Amino acid sequence: MGRWIGTLLLVVGLCMAAPTLAATRTDAVALLGEPALPPGFDHFPYVNPDAPKGGTVTLGSVGTFDSFNPFIVRGTPAGEISRVYDTLLRANPDEPEAMYAHLASSVVVAPDGMSVTFTLRPEARFHDGSPVTAADVAWTFNTLRTQGRPVYGQYYADVDHVSVDSERQVTFHFKSSGNRELPMILGQLAVLPEHWWKGRDFSRPLTDPPLGSGPYEVGSFDFGRTLVMRRVPDYWARDLPTAKGLANFSEIRTEYFRDATVALEAFKAGQIDFRTEMSAKDWATAYDFPAVRKGLVKKELLRHHLPTGMQGFAMNTRRALFKDVRVRHALALAFDFEWENANLFYGAYTRTDSYFSNSDLASSGVPQGAELALLEPFRDRLPPELFTRPFKLPVTDGRGNNREELREALALLKQAGWHVRDRKLVDAEGHPFRFEILLSQAAFERVSLPYVQWLARLGIEARVRTVDPAQYQRLLDTYDYDMTVTVVPESDSPGNEQYGFWTCGAAKNIGGDNLMGVCDPVVDAL
């Protein structure tokens, strides 16, 4: 498992340089320095511009889908539907802090940093042949902010308004010049066709294949089972530097499975062409079948230098049970990572001790320099040990007999007002310490059940409940759970998305990313 949320205190400090655009450079924007690729570049370096096109690739997905609208809370959208849409700018994956003109032919940040103007390419077309206009951009932005997932309102909070300057030119006006990432965030906007959405209710799940301007369109589908994305043969951007060598398959077929084990068996049977293995157990034990031995299946371990983010048990601090930091610390102490890594994960995992582990952004030691200066105004509201003791997760001998950690955990629980009576942990009124771990996949049960046993040694009654993916998503969207296994993804260019993970406003947003309910005035101020 990844890093545990023990104290749930996260300090986010984002120091970013202003987006840069050389006087003659309007085809790209960079957060730090200059864009790496020169004006007039032919293609992204990581692609093969002459890659052959054709064929069908079949992928597998654990879950379901009942909607083609990924922009709202309601419904469960198909993951591949993003291929239908194009964005104003497109990122170069080899370069974390730069974006290049795609739907837009130019992007210009005002000298005072108070606005950004995009000029659209005249050849940009939706799949029905209609042009992509500035009015479409403005309508998309306003619709997402007013009818989309609540996170959009927060994501675009620093935009005052958008103006349509001409048929192909649109300007976003900012409330201040402080959010220097905003031009790039707006460049990620997937532009929707206003004319197609007229007469349709944007706030409802979409069952009609949507119209877009991207390289793929919906070919065929069976909700909850299969989705076939078909490459658009006359895709308007196919010869652009930002699209050349990409979208090579004629069809991308995704088969949906309710269970990870069934998905793996489908791969073994040759029904799936490509699979990303997320289970250390399966990686170590499941790939000894005839196709592997014949060389028809190739295993490849890819090392990277990107932030790992966090995977772990998230405690919902909206619940009174988890509000006390001593309780959360105790629950973290009860988890024996070393035992699980040795016995369940085949020693394949390294425990993360920062949300940005495996990168230069990872936290280490105690605050110093600029980081310390950032925290000093809040010293009296922060734990004293933050300034004197490096963060450290407990380390056991891996034998599953973590008595020392459990003793420390029990001491913390007693400080928080809990005590053991008849082998049950209860509060002063005799209410038992009881909660549920909500899961969406049975594969996580083998990770959770040993934890339940360790908690039982403290007198805590924990139970595991696994539900289908659609129900799981609904419960997450409404924060109706005690604890769940989750992932907090991070990138090497952290920015506005951090507000969605850690702020009080995000904790209230239905369908948001602040699953732990982090709400602290200090974090908000930072």
Helices and strands as residue ranges (DSSP letters): E 28-30, E 56-62, G 79-84, E 89-91, E 98-101, E 104-109, E 115-120, H 134-147, H 150-155, E 159-166, E 169-174, H 182-187, H 194-197, E 216-222, E 226-231, E 251-257, H 260-268, H 280-285, H 290-293, E 310-315, G 320-322, H 325-333, H 337-343, H 369-375, G 376-381, G 384-387, H 403-415, E 419-421, E 424-426, E 434-439, G 442-444, H 445-456, E 461-466, H 469-477, E 483-488, H 497-502, H 504-508, H 521-525
